[in-house]
Amino acid sequence: MSHFRIRIGFPEDKITEPIIYQIGHEFKVVTNIRKADVREKTGWVELELIGDSGEIEKAIESLRAKGVKVEPIERNIIE
């Protein structure tokens, strides 16, 4: 089981979409919100993804495809 922490930034047009919920259901990953600041027009979330490293990578690519900014907090996936 791998753990990977990322910070995702939401642009105004994505702020109301359930993007974290979606990746938790599209991929075999557990999403754990560690910190967040979400406002009416913008927001960010520090998110821990837990699961198989391949599923985590797919989930991250899906986040990017959905239009949110993704930055790693920890550089490497922890096994």
C-alpha positions as a Python dict, from the first residue, in 0.01 Angstrom:
ca = {
    (1, 'M'): (0, 0, 0),
    (2, 'S'): (146, 337, -103),
    (3, 'H'): (83, 683, 41),
    (4, 'F'): (133, 1002, -160),
    (5, 'R'): (53, 1359, -56),
    (6, 'I'): (-40, 1626, -306),
    (7, 'R'): (-171, 1979, -300),
    (8, 'I'): (-447, 2049, -548),
    (9, 'G'): (-562, 2395, -649),
    (10, 'F'): (-911, 2460, -778),
    (11, 'P'): (-983, 2731, -1034),
    (12, 'E'): (-1310, 2920, -999),
    (13, 'D'): (-1498, 2709, -1255),
    (14, 'K'): (-1412, 2384, -1071),
    (15, 'I'): (-1469, 2491, -710),
    (16, 'T'): (-1818, 2337, -681),
    (17, 'E'): (-1739, 2006, -854),
    (18, 'P'): (-1697, 1693, -634),
    (19, 'I'): (-1357, 1612, -784),
    (20, 'I'): (-1209, 1441, -476),
    (21, 'Y'): (-1519, 1224, -445),
    (22, 'Q'): (-1496, 1134, -815),
    (23, 'I'): (-1136, 1009, -804),
    (24, 'G'): (-1215, 807, -492),
    (25, 'H'): (-1479, 623, -691),
    (26, 'E'): (-1306, 608, -1031),
    (27, 'F'): (-983, 458, -894),
    (28, 'K'): (-891, 218, -616),
    (29, 'V'): (-754, 491, -390),
    (30, 'V'): (-851, 620, -49),
    (31, 'T'): (-863, 1000, -34),
    (32, 'N'): (-775, 1163, 296),
    (33, 'I'): (-802, 1544, 323),
    (34, 'R'): (-519, 1667, 548),
    (35, 'K'): (-566, 2046, 514),
    (36, 'A'): (-790, 2267, 306),
    (37, 'D'): (-891, 2624, 237),
    (38, 'V'): (-1190, 2634, 3),
    (39, 'R'): (-1373, 2958, -62),
    (40, 'E'): (-1646, 3073, -295),
    (41, 'K'): (-1418, 3135, -596),
    (42, 'T'): (-1096, 2947, -527),
    (43, 'G'): (-945, 2684, -304),
    (44, 'W'): (-672, 2435, -232),
    (45, 'V'): (-661, 2098, -59),
    (46, 'E'): (-370, 1895, 77),
    (47, 'L'): (-474, 1543, -7),
    (48, 'E'): (-323, 1207, 86),
    (49, 'L'): (-384, 929, -165),
    (50, 'I'): (-353, 572, -38),
    (51, 'G'): (-349, 265, -262),
    (52, 'D'): (-150, 86, -529),
    (53, 'S'): (111, 317, -686),
    (54, 'G'): (-35, 261, -1033),
    (55, 'E'): (-383, 361, -917),
    (56, 'I'): (-240, 669, -744),
    (57, 'E'): (-68, 776, -1066),
    (58, 'K'): (-393, 729, -1261),
    (59, 'A'): (-584, 933, -1003),
    (60, 'I'): (-330, 1217, -1027),
    (61, 'E'): (-351, 1220, -1406),
    (62, 'S'): (-730, 1227, -1380),
    (63, 'L'): (-712, 1528, -1147),
    (64, 'R'): (-499, 1713, -1401),
    (65, 'A'): (-736, 1616, -1681),
    (66, 'K'): (-1026, 1755, -1476),
    (67, 'G'): (-854, 2095, -1474),
    (68, 'V'): (-709, 2122, -1124),
    (69, 'K'): (-348, 2207, -1047),
    (70, 'V'): (-158, 1921, -883),
    (71, 'E'): (170, 1964, -692),
    (72, 'P'): (343, 1689, -493),
    (73, 'I'): (403, 1758, -124),
    (74, 'E'): (625, 1454, -85),
    (75, 'R'): (847, 1387, -380),
    (76, 'N'): (830, 1007, -378),
    (77, 'I'): (557, 755, -327),
    (78, 'I'): (604, 587, 12),
    (79, 'E'): (563, 209, 3),
}
